[in-house]
Structures are given as structure tokens and as C-alpha cells.
Amino acid sequence: MTPPDLPEHAALLLDLDGTLIDIAPTPDAVRLPPGLLPVLLALRGRLGDALAVVTGRPIAQVDALLGDTPYAVAGEHGGAVRHAPGAAIEQAPLPRMDPAGIALAEAAVAAHPGALLERKAHGLVLHYRQSPAAATALRAAAAAIAAASPGLLVMTASMAWEVKPAGIDKGRAVDALMARPPFAGRVPVYVGDDITDEDGMRAARALGGLGLRVQDWFGDAAGVRAWLAALAG
């Protein structure tokens, strides 16, 4: 399909990994594509600052990659939201990850060379991109961690299993961002690549906007970047 132009008075909400930047073997191995920041800054100007990144990563990691290029950032699947550059980060009232769950995850990863544990304040991710044979065992470990802690659930991610709090998702992040200036009153356009982004797409559509899946509209992250560059130009 041919990628669409932005609707009039659009707000652009973008996933990070697999959408703006290419998926890497490990989360800390990602690289910022050349020229991306100027394109995002140009789009932010065109959109009257209504440009946000919505990601499962902590906001500090987004800042390390993008600085204050996006006007707003929602991290940890909406568990943390910063509505403007320099503003305070609003944290959802969530319990921190139980040490017993972390220990179980560490043991599961240690048993499968190449598997990786990514820790978050309120959850964790078990990556098997470099150890595909570990997928089933890591899924069982994730399920056991979630079963032992009420309020947690297991979500499919890109070659990974994520244990995260129930009730927090990218759809709620979209709703929170769109409720405040400079996003309020605009038409949301959400772009994402995996199952964690489906909630964000649904929320954007429910608000009269667009939810665009990378694989359907752009092919890959490079296609998204080409589309953004064309819009900025």
C-alpha cells in the first residue's frame, strides 16, 4: 500500500524500535540512523510540536538516543509519560518488580546462552533473538513470574516475552498524550510495528485518526524513515 499523507491538523505518535530505528540483536546495540533527528525536528515544526515517541523503553533510553527531538515521550508502554521537553515525568502508581521474579528470570536466561534479560522498573523482558531454541522455556518462565505476582501479564514482543503490569499499554499512552496541548484537538496518526503497538493503533483510530502497521504500509523501519523524510521535505 502507498503510505498516506498526514491528515490536516495531525499529531504524529511513533514507536521506536522497528519503526524509527532498526531492530538490533540486543536492545543496547541499536544505532541512530543518519539524518533521522533533522527529519523529526522538521516534522515537529510542521506539526506545531505534536510529535511524540511511544515505546516500551524507559524514557531515559529514549533521551539518550533522541535527546529532546520529540516534544513528548511515553515510555514503559505508557507507565511513564513526559508531556513536554523538560517537564516532570508522570509515573503510573505501579509496584516495582518482585526480586523473586527477577531471580527466576535470571536463572532462565543463564540456562540458555544467547538469551537476554532486560530489566525495567515495573517488569522485565526475556529476549530470545540470539537463542531461538529458548523461546518455549523462556515463555514458561515468564508465565511463572506473572502467575506469582498479581497484576502482571505476559505479552508477546519481537523475539521476546515481556512481563508487564496489566492495565498499562500504549493505547492509554495515546489517550494521555492526546488529552493535552499541543496534541489535543488534532488527528492522531500512530505508527508501530509489533503487537505491543496494536493498542496504540486502536486508540488512534477510536479518536478519529489512523493506526499504521509498519509491515503493511512501509515494509520496514527504513520505509518509515523514507516516508517521514518525504513529509518533512
N, C-alpha and C positions, 0 to 999 in steps of 0.2 A: 504493500500500500504506500501511496505517496504521503509523506509526513505533512500534516496540516500547517497552515499559518496560524498564528496566535489569534484568538478572538479579540475583539475590541475590548479594552479595559481588562486585559488578562492579568492574572497573577500566576507566576511560574514556580512550581514546587518540584524539586528534583531529588531523586535518590542519589546516592554517591557511588558505591561500589557496583560495577556492572552497568551503570548509567552514565555518570560523568567520567569515571575513571575505570580502567580495565581491571578485571579480576586478577589478583596475583596469587601465587602459591600459598602465601601466608598474609594475614591482614596487615602486618607491618612492612611488607615488601612492595606495597603499591607505590606507583610513581605518578607524579602530576604531569599530564601531557603538556607539551609546549604550547603556549598560546591560549590555554584554557582560561586563565584568570582575566586577561583583557576582554575576551569574549563575554564572560559573565558580568564584568563591570559595565560593558556596553549595554547588555540586556537589562541590567539593573537600572541604568539610566533611562532606557526606553520605557520600562515598566513602572517608573515612579517609585523605585525601591521595592516593588512587590516581587522579590526573588528570594526563595528560601531553599535550604537543603534539609531534607527529611531522611534520617538514616538510623540504622541500628547502632552505629558507633557512638561513643561518648563525644560530647561537644568539644572537649579539649583536642581530640584527634582531628576533628573537622577543622578547628582553628589552625592546627599545625600544618594542614595541607592547603587550606584556602584562605587563611587569615580572616579579614573582615569583608571579603568579597561578597558573600551572600548577606543580605540585610538581616535575615532571621535564620535560626538553626533549631531544628528539633532533633535531639539525639536520643539514643536508647529506646527507639520505637515510640517516641513521644513521652517517655518517662522524664525527660528534661527538655525544656524549651527556653530559648532566649529570643525574645521578640524583636530586638534591635541591637546593633553593634554597641558593645559596652554596657548593655543592660544586665541586670541580675538574671541568673539562670533560675527558672522556676522548676523545682524538683517535685515530682509526684510523691505523696507520702507512702513510700513503699519500704518494706523491711529489707535489710541487707541480706546477702546470700548466706545461708547457713554453712558454718565451717564443715559440718559432716558431709554436706553435698559437694563442697569443693574437694574434700579429700577423696570422695568416691570418683569424682571426675578425674582427678589427678591419677588415681590408680588405673582407671580405664585407659587413659591416654598413654601411661607408661607401659601398658601391656601391648601397645601397637605402635612400633616405630613408624614415625612419619605423621602420626596423629597429633593434633594440636589442641590445647585448651586455651580458649580466650576468656578471660575473666572480665565481668562487668560488675558494677556496684550492686545491681539487683538481680543478676542472673549470670549465665555463662554460655559459651558456645563450644561444642565439640566438633572440630573440623577433621574431615577425613579425605580431603582433596589429594593429599600425598600418601594416603593409605586407604584406598577404596575398599579393600577387603575388611576393614574395620567398621564399615557402616552399620552392620547389624548389631555388633557388640556395643558400639557407642550409642546406638538408638536405645538399647536396653538399659544402659547406664543412665541416659538422660531421663528415661521413663521412671527409673527407680528414684532418681533425685527429685523429680516433680511429685511423685507419689508420697514421698516422705515429708514434703513441705506444702501444706495447704496454700492455695493461691498461686501456685506455679503451674505452667503448662509447657509442653514440648511443641516446638514449631519447626517445620522443615525450612532450612535455609539452603544456600548454594553450597552443595557438597558438605553439609554440616547439619547438626541438630542444635537448636537453640532452646535453652531453658529460660523462660522469662515470666514475669508476673502476668497473670490473667487480667484483662480489663485495660491493658495498656497496648495500644497499637498505633500504626501510622495514620489510621483514619481519625483517631482522636487528636493526633498532632495537627492534621489538616484543619479540623474544626477549630482548634485553639488558635492557629495562625490566622485563619480567615475571619475570626471574630474581632480582630484589631487592625487599626491602620498600620501600614499602608495597604493591607490585603483586603480589609472589609469593603464590601460593595463591588469587588472585582470578580471576574470569572476565573475560577481555579483551573489550572492545567497541571495535572500530576503526571510525572514520567518516572517509571520504575521498571525493574527487570525481573523480580522474583516474587515468590508467594508472600513474602512479608510486605510487599507493596500493594497487594490486592485491596487491603483495607483503605489505603490512601486513595487508590483509584476510585473505589466505590464512594468514598466521602466527597471527592471532587465532582463526580457525576451527580450525586444527590444534591449538590449545591448549584447544579446547572452548568457545570464545567465538563472537562474532558479528563479521562483516565487513559493514558497511553502506555501500553506494554512495549518495552524496548524491542523484543524479538519480533513483534507483529508489525511495528511501524518503522523501525530503524535498523533492524538486524543485529546491531551490537552497539557498544558504547562509542565506537568511532563514528557510527552513523548518527548517534545523538549529537555528538560534538559538531559534526558537519552541519546538522540542522540548526543547532544553536548559532554557529558561525554565520550561516545564511540569514538567520533572523536578526542577528546583531549588525550585519552588513547592510 
